[in-house]
């Protein structure tokens, strides 16, 4: 079985289910999205380098900019929610 994708939106995508061979994505503006570069980085267990924890997005400045813009938009409504 190959790596799975952590993608989708809506209530079922609130949490990205753990799979040790999973290719993860960035959660931006309520959606799981891959890095703009499409590149991933391996994360391996430091105690056993043969143990692949998962593949993570090699996020770019474009990805960060999109996440910051989404956070700014969300802040406008969330800032009125009491703590």
C-alpha positions as CSV (number, residue, x, y, z in Angstrom):
1,X,0.0,0.0,0.0
2,X,1.4,3.4,-1.0
3,X,1.3,6.6,0.9
4,X,-2.1,8.1,1.6
5,X,-3.0,11.8,1.2
6,X,-4.3,13.9,4.0
7,X,-6.7,16.0,1.8
8,X,-10.3,17.0,1.9
9,X,-12.5,19.5,3.7
10,X,-15.5,19.7,6.0
11,X,-16.1,18.1,9.3
12,X,-14.5,14.8,8.4
13,X,-11.2,16.6,7.7
14,X,-11.0,18.3,11.2
15,X,-8.2,15.9,12.1
16,X,-5.8,14.3,9.7
17,X,-5.9,10.6,10.6
18,X,-2.4,9.1,11.5
19,X,-0.9,6.7,9.0
20,X,2.8,6.0,9.4
21,X,3.2,6.1,5.6
22,X,1.0,9.2,5.1
23,X,1.8,12.2,2.9
24,X,0.6,15.1,4.9
25,X,-0.6,18.5,3.7
26,X,-0.9,22.0,5.1
27,X,-4.3,22.9,6.7
28,X,-5.1,26.3,5.3
29,X,-8.4,28.1,5.2
30,X,-10.3,25.0,6.3
31,X,-8.8,22.7,3.7
32,X,-5.9,20.3,3.4
33,X,-3.6,21.6,0.6
34,X,-0.3,20.3,-0.6
35,X,2.7,22.6,-0.8
36,X,2.8,24.9,-3.9
37,X,6.1,23.3,-4.8
38,X,4.6,19.8,-4.7
39,X,7.7,18.7,-2.9
40,X,7.8,16.7,0.3
41,X,10.3,15.9,3.0
42,X,10.7,12.6,4.8
43,X,10.5,12.5,8.6
44,X,12.3,9.5,10.0
45,X,12.4,8.1,13.6
46,X,15.7,9.3,15.0
47,X,16.0,6.0,17.0
48,X,15.6,3.9,13.9
49,X,16.2,5.7,10.5
50,X,14.5,2.8,8.7
51,X,11.2,3.8,10.3
52,X,9.5,6.4,8.1
53,X,7.2,8.6,10.2
54,X,5.6,10.3,7.2
55,X,6.1,12.6,4.3
56,X,5.6,16.3,5.1
57,X,5.1,19.2,2.7
58,X,8.2,21.2,1.8
59,X,6.3,24.4,2.3
60,X,7.4,27.6,0.4
61,X,7.1,31.3,1.1
62,X,4.0,31.2,-1.2
63,X,2.5,28.6,1.1
64,X,3.2,30.7,4.2
65,X,1.8,33.8,2.5
66,X,-1.4,32.0,1.7
67,X,-1.7,30.7,5.3
68,X,-1.1,34.2,6.7
69,X,-3.7,35.7,4.3
70,X,-6.2,33.1,5.4
71,X,-5.5,33.8,9.1
72,X,-6.0,37.5,8.5
73,X,-9.4,36.9,6.9
74,X,-10.4,34.5,9.7
75,X,-9.3,36.9,12.4
76,X,-12.0,39.4,11.3
77,X,-14.8,37.1,12.5
78,X,-13.0,35.1,15.2
79,X,-11.8,38.2,17.1
80,X,-15.4,38.7,18.3
81,X,-15.7,35.2,19.8
82,X,-15.3,35.4,23.6
83,X,-12.5,33.3,25.1
